[in-house]
Amino acid sequence: MAGNPYFDQPLTPVRPRMFNSTLAKVVWTVVPVVTLGLCAAVPFVVAAVKGVVKPWLAVGYVVAEIAIIGVAMAMDPDPDSGNPFTGFVLMLLIIASATHTALLDNEKISIGK
């Protein structure tokens, strides 16, 4: 006898996962750090393609990354000036994107999922 489909279904739909292993989580979290923020939005674009987050979150990250890097470069285009504010803004981008990437599979966070 076949099982009852109402009893055999999970109570909540299973959300796709971004990371298949701890190594994958570490690699994806290091992407914004290694690329110095130039690829800060890449993990979110991949997560949107996988269905882990909504597409608007990935678009928001792409726009924010372009805006932050654009503003940082417009503030101080001369690399020899020694202005620390540009580096500070880029460090904030790197830290925020690495932290948010690490939290992509966290069940307690529901924004954009």
Buried (B, 14 or more C-beta within 10 A) or exposed (E): EEEEEEEEEEEEEEEEEBBEEEEEBEEBBEBBBEEEBBBBBBBBBBBBEEEBBBBEBBBBBBEBBEEBBEEBEEEBEEEEEEEEEBEEBBEEBBEBBBEBBBEBBEEEEEEBB
